[in-house]
């Protein structure tokens, strides 16, 4: 899953990115409200973590404008803990509101919750043939035997299974699996396709030349 962190404090932004990467998310960042708004309306994210006190356009202004364009889940993250501030954020369309300083486990739980509310299908298990993906525990099995997948391998398998029967373009997979800091994107996707075929079965993903990939 791919997140956008809009936070002007360099140290906190780096802390959030490190935490989220450790949890298997792909992460893009912005330090200004205008940049956060531009990114959130031009790229697809599973959720946006949005600070309120941003230089230029405030988080409330970003959220208000964003809600005129799309319904990407938004978690407001701010030091402003007054009831009026929380009400304002929720009234502008925020999905949740967390006050700094935050507890790591609570932040991660709230991110998972807003992503679920954002329209990601809620099936606990996804099945294709002998392959079963447990979307809560992030465990894959083949013929009942556990198969070890990295976070990104699991995310790619989940994307493909949720779109079973569709041809999923390489651009869509790049946008949803990798962040702007990933290197060598030209062959990264091929590496993950190879790994999934090796672990889940050579026919798990079919290549549609010139179009993308497909799970039947």
C-alpha positions in Angstrom: 0.0 0.0 0.0 1.1 3.5 -0.7 0.9 6.5 1.7 1.6 10.2 1.4 3.0 12.0 4.4 2.5 15.8 4.4 4.6 17.1 7.3 6.8 20.2 7.5 9.0 19.1 10.5 12.0 17.4 8.9 12.7 15.1 11.9 9.2 14.0 12.4 8.7 13.4 8.6 11.8 11.2 8.5 10.6 9.3 11.6 7.2 8.7 10.0 8.8 7.5 6.8 11.2 5.2 8.6 8.3 3.7 10.7 6.0 3.2 7.7 8.7 1.7 5.5 9.5 -0.8 8.3 5.8 -1.7 8.2 6.0 -2.5 4.5 4.3 0.7 3.1 5.5 2.6 0.1 5.8 6.3 1.1 5.9 9.6 -0.7 6.4 12.9 1.2 5.6 16.6 1.0 6.7 19.4 3.3 4.3 22.1 2.1 0.6 22.2 1.8 0.6 23.1 -1.9 2.9 20.2 -2.7 0.8 17.8 -0.6 -2.3 18.9 -2.4 -0.7 18.5 -5.8 0.6 15.0 -5.0 -2.7 13.8 -3.5 -4.7 14.9 -6.5 -2.2 13.6 -9.2 -1.2 10.3 -7.7 -3.2 7.4 -6.2 -2.7 6.9 -2.5 -4.3 4.4 0.0 -4.2 7.2 2.6 -2.7 10.6 3.3 -1.2 11.5 6.7 -1.7 15.3 6.9 -0.3 17.8 9.4 -2.5 20.8 10.2 0.1 23.6 10.7 1.8 23.7 7.3 3.6 26.6 5.6 1.5 28.2 2.9 -1.6 26.2 2.6 -2.7 24.7 5.9 -3.7 21.1 6.4 -7.4 22.2 6.7 -7.2 24.0 3.4 -5.5 21.1 1.7 -8.2 18.8 3.0 -11.0 21.1 2.0 -9.7 21.3 -1.6 -8.9 17.6 -1.7 -12.4 16.6 -0.9 -13.7 18.5 -3.9 -11.6 16.1 -6.1 -11.4 12.7 -4.4 -12.2 10.7 -1.3 -8.7 9.4 -0.4 -8.6 8.5 3.3 -7.0 11.3 5.4 -5.6 11.0 8.9 -4.9 14.4 10.4 -1.8 14.4 12.6 -1.3 17.5 14.6 -0.2 19.1 17.9 -3.5 21.0 18.1 -5.6 19.0 20.5 -8.6 21.4 21.1 -12.1 20.0 20.5 -12.8 22.8 18.1 -9.8 21.8 16.0 -10.8 18.1 15.9 -14.4 19.1 14.9 -13.0 21.4 12.1 -10.9 18.6 10.7 -13.7 16.0 10.7 -16.1 18.5 9.3 -13.8 19.2 6.4 -13.7 15.5 5.6 -10.9 13.9 7.7 -11.4 10.2 8.4 -9.5 10.4 11.7 -7.6 12.8 13.9 -4.5 11.9 16.0 -2.7 14.3 18.3 1.1 14.6 18.6 3.0 13.2 20.4 1.5 9.9 19.3 2.1 6.2 20.2 3.5 4.2 17.4 1.1 1.3 17.7 -1.9 3.7 17.8 -0.7 5.5 14.7 -0.4 2.3 12.8 -3.8 1.0 13.9 -5.4 4.2 12.9 -3.8 4.1 9.4 -5.0 0.6 8.9 -8.5 1.7 10.0 -8.7 4.6 7.6 -7.4 2.5 4.7 -10.1 0.0 5.3 -12.7 2.7 5.4 -11.3 4.1 2.2 -12.9 1.3 0.1 -10.2 -1.4 0.1 -12.2 -4.7 0.0 -12.5 -6.2 3.4 -12.3 -9.9 2.7 -10.2 -11.6 5.2 -9.2 -14.3 2.8 -8.5 -14.1 -1.0 -8.3 -17.3 -2.9 -7.0 -18.2 -6.4 -6.7 -22.0 -6.9 -4.3 -23.4 -4.3 -3.2 -19.9 -3.2 -4.8 -18.2 -0.2 -4.0 -14.7 1.0 -4.9 -13.8 4.6 -5.2 -10.0 4.3 -5.2 -9.4 8.0 -2.2 -11.4 9.1 -0.5 -10.9 5.7 0.2 -14.6 5.4 0.1 -16.6 2.2 -0.4 -20.3 1.8 -0.2 -22.7 -1.1 -2.0 -26.0 -0.6 -2.3 -25.2 3.1 1.4 -24.6 3.5 2.7 -21.2 4.6 4.8 -19.4 2.1 7.1 -16.6 3.2 6.5 -13.4 1.3 8.0 -10.0 1.9 5.6 -7.1 2.5 5.9 -5.9 -1.0 5.5 -9.3 -2.5 2.3 -9.8 -0.5 1.0 -6.4 -1.6 1.6 -7.2 -5.2 -0.1 -10.6 -4.9 -3.1 -8.9 -3.1 -3.4 -6.3 -5.8 -3.4 -8.9 -8.6 -5.9 -11.2 -6.8 -8.3 -8.3 -6.0 -8.3 -7.6 -9.7 -8.6 -11.2 -10.8 -9.5 -11.4 -14.5 -8.3 -7.9 -15.2 -5.1 -6.9 -17.0 -3.2 -4.7 -14.5 -0.8 -2.3 -16.2 2.8 -1.9 -15.2 2.2 1.7 -14.5 -0.6 0.9 -12.0 1.7 -1.5 -10.2 4.6 0.9 -10.1 2.3 3.7 -8.7 0.9 1.4 -6.0 3.9 -0.6 -4.9 6.9 1.7 -5.1 7.7 5.2 -3.8 9.6 8.0 -5.4 12.8 7.0 -3.6 12.9 3.5 -5.1 15.7 3.0 -7.6 16.0 0.9 -10.7 12.2 0.8 -11.3 12.8 -0.4 -14.8 13.4 -4.0 -13.6 12.1 -4.0 -10.1 8.6 -5.1 -11.2 10.0 -8.0 -13.2 12.0 -9.2 -10.1 8.8 -9.3 -8.0 6.8 -11.1 -10.7 9.6 -13.7 -10.9 9.6 -14.1 -7.1 5.8 -14.6 -6.9 5.9 -17.2 -9.7 8.6 -19.0 -7.9 6.8 -19.0 -4.5 3.1 -19.2 -5.5 3.3 -21.1 -8.8 4.7 -20.4 -12.2 1.2 -19.8 -13.6 0.1 -17.5 -10.7 0.7 -14.4 -12.8 0.4 -14.3 -16.6 2.2 -11.7 -18.6 0.1 -9.8 -21.2 2.8 -8.4 -23.5 2.5 -4.7 -24.0 -0.3 -4.4 -21.5 0.7 -5.7 -18.1 -0.1 -8.8 -15.9 -3.1 -10.8 -15.1 -4.3 -13.4 -12.5 -7.0 -15.7 -13.8 
